[in-house]
């Protein structure tokens, strides 16, 4: 009898492992830029808080994986976000925030729904209120070799663009800079970078922007 119980228990455990291995797994590259410096000394951050930092672009490029039963390999989704306050300010409430989702036009309707659901899952409250979903051409490239670490490009039709480079000695304004704000989503790896271009010229948010040369970006990877 004991042997039978052990066999049944082992079978159940094996089934649980098999189920877990079949659960959705999704990995890829991430790019973020916002309207406040993220790599900055506290004194400079205090000069921006409450004035800027309520706008952001968050982009996920899926290298491999599925979401809600849809295979999303090679597809990209971007959330353009306008919040109520500086994102990351512990003394202000940025919610409710509103977002516009830019989805890869190569995706099928079902894949587009899955991309939006994934971005909402990763963004949490920041991306919970979606005002519009816009299919468009999207090109995103994150360079992974050591010589170009921190370099990435993103272009979504005529609606959005980010171009980053790695931080260097010239980006240390006062020598007390740190990664003052964390990324706006859960990541496997991330590094702060300079957004040489950060642009959104789309509908839905009541605001657009075109910024250059801010230490306002993150380049990273996700695994969910």
C-alpha positions in Angstrom: 0.0 0.0 0.0 2.8 2.4 0.9 4.5 1.6 -2.4 1.3 2.5 -4.2 1.0 5.8 -2.4 4.6 6.6 -3.3 4.0 5.8 -6.9 0.9 8.0 -7.0 2.7 10.8 -5.3 5.6 10.6 -7.7 3.2 10.6 -10.7 1.5 13.7 -9.4 4.8 15.5 -8.8 5.9 14.6 -12.3 2.6 16.0 -13.7 3.1 19.2 -11.8 6.7 19.6 -13.2 5.4 18.9 -16.7 2.6 21.5 -16.3 5.1 24.1 -15.0 7.3 23.4 -18.0 4.4 24.1 -20.3 3.4 27.3 -18.5 3.9 30.5 -20.6 7.5 31.8 -20.7 8.5 34.9 -22.5 11.9 36.6 -22.9 13.2 39.6 -24.8 14.7 43.1 -24.8 13.4 46.2 -23.0 13.9 49.9 -23.6 12.6 52.8 -21.6 12.9 56.5 -21.6 11.2 59.1 -19.5 11.0 62.9 -19.1 13.3 63.0 -16.0 16.9 61.9 -15.6 17.1 58.4 -14.0 20.8 58.5 -13.6 21.3 61.6 -11.5 22.4 63.1 -8.2 19.7 63.7 -5.6 20.1 67.5 -5.7 19.4 67.5 -9.5 16.6 65.0 -9.1 15.0 67.3 -6.5 15.1 70.1 -9.1 13.0 68.0 -11.6 10.6 66.3 -9.3 7.0 67.7 -9.5 7.9 69.5 -12.7 8.8 66.7 -15.2 9.0 62.9 -15.2 5.4 62.2 -15.8 5.9 61.0 -19.4 7.5 57.7 -20.5 7.9 55.2 -23.3 8.2 51.6 -22.4 9.0 49.0 -25.1 9.2 45.2 -25.0 10.6 43.2 -27.9 9.9 39.5 -27.6 12.8 37.3 -28.6 11.0 34.1 -27.7 7.8 33.1 -26.0 4.0 33.2 -25.8 1.4 35.1 -23.9 -2.3 34.1 -23.5 -1.7 31.2 -25.8 -0.2 33.4 -28.6 3.3 32.9 -29.9 4.9 36.4 -30.0 8.5 35.7 -31.3 9.9 38.8 -33.0 7.0 41.1 -32.1 7.2 44.4 -30.2 4.8 46.5 -28.1 5.3 50.0 -26.9 3.4 51.9 -24.1 3.4 55.6 -24.3 2.5 56.8 -20.9 1.3 60.1 -19.3 1.0 60.0 -15.5 -0.3 62.4 -12.9 3.1 63.0 -11.2 6.8 62.3 -11.5 7.2 58.6 -11.8 9.2 57.3 -8.9 8.5 60.2 -6.6 7.6 58.6 -3.2 5.7 61.6 -2.1 3.2 61.9 -5.0 0.6 59.7 -6.6 1.2 59.2 -10.4 -2.2 57.4 -10.8 -4.4 57.2 -12.6 -2.1 57.1 -15.5 -3.1 56.8 -19.1 -1.4 55.0 -22.0 -1.5 54.5 -25.7 -0.3 51.1 -27.0 1.7 50.9 -30.2 1.7 47.3 -31.5 3.6 45.6 -34.2 1.5 45.8 -37.4 2.9 42.4 -38.4 1.0 40.8 -35.5 -2.4 39.1 -36.1 -5.4 40.6 -34.2 -5.1 37.8 -31.6 -1.4 38.5 -31.2 -2.1 42.3 -30.8 -4.5 41.5 -28.0 -1.8 39.3 -26.4 0.9 42.0 -26.8 -1.4 44.6 -25.1 -2.2 42.2 -22.3 1.5 41.4 -21.8 2.3 45.2 -21.6 -0.5 45.7 -19.1 0.8 42.8 -17.0 4.3 44.2 -17.0 3.4 47.8 -16.5 0.8 47.2 -13.8 -1.2 50.2 -12.8 0.9 52.4 -15.1 -0.5 50.7 -18.2 -3.9 49.6 -16.8 -5.8 52.4 -18.6 -5.3 52.1 -22.3 -6.9 54.8 -24.4 -5.9 53.7 -27.8 -4.2 50.7 -29.5 -2.4 51.7 -32.8 -0.8 49.1 -35.1 2.3 50.5 -36.8 5.6 49.5 -38.2 8.1 48.9 -35.3 11.8 48.4 -35.4 13.7 47.8 -32.2 17.4 46.8 -31.9 19.3 46.4 -28.6 23.1 45.8 -29.2 24.5 43.2 -26.9 28.2 43.1 -27.7 30.6 44.7 -25.2 31.7 47.5 -27.5 28.2 48.8 -28.0 26.7 48.0 -24.5 23.9 50.4 -23.8 23.2 51.3 -27.4 19.7 50.7 -28.6 17.3 52.1 -31.2 13.5 52.1 -31.4 11.3 53.5 -34.2 7.5 53.2 -34.4 6.4 54.6 -37.7 6.2 58.4 -37.3 4.8 58.1 -33.8 7.7 57.3 -31.5 11.5 57.0 -31.4 14.2 56.3 -28.9 18.0 56.2 -29.5 20.4 55.5 -26.6 24.1 55.3 -25.9 26.0 54.2 -22.9 26.9 56.6 -20.0 30.4 57.9 -20.0 32.6 60.2 -17.9 31.1 63.3 -19.6 27.7 62.4 -18.1 28.9 62.9 -14.5 27.8 66.5 -13.9 28.7 66.6 -10.2 30.2 63.2 -9.5 27.5 62.1 -7.1 25.2 60.5 -9.7 23.5 57.2 -9.0 20.7 55.2 -10.6 18.2 57.4 -8.7 15.0 55.9 -10.2 14.6 52.2 -10.9 13.0 50.9 -14.2 9.2 51.1 -14.4 8.8 47.3 -14.9 10.3 44.1 -13.6 13.5 43.2 -15.5 16.0 40.4 -15.6 18.8 42.9 -16.3 19.0 46.7 -16.8 21.5 49.6 -17.2 20.9 53.3 -17.2 21.7 55.0 -20.5 21.5 58.4 -22.2 18.5 59.0 -24.5 20.0 60.9 -27.4 16.4 60.9 -28.8 13.2 60.4 -27.0 10.1 61.3 -29.0 6.4 60.7 -29.0 4.2 62.4 -31.6 1.1 60.4 -31.3 -2.6 60.9 -30.4 -4.4 60.0 -27.2 -2.3 61.5 -24.4 -3.0 65.2 -24.9 0.8 65.8 -25.0 3.7 64.9 -27.2 7.5 65.4 -26.7 10.8 65.6 -28.4 13.8 65.4 -26.1 17.5 64.9 -26.6 20.6 64.1 -24.5 18.9 63.2 -21.2 20.2 60.5 -18.8 16.6 59.2 -18.8 16.8 55.7 -20.4 17.1 52.1 -19.4 18.2 49.3 -21.6 17.6 45.8 -20.4 16.1 42.4 -20.8 13.0 40.6 -19.3 12.0 37.1 -18.6 8.5 36.4 -17.3 
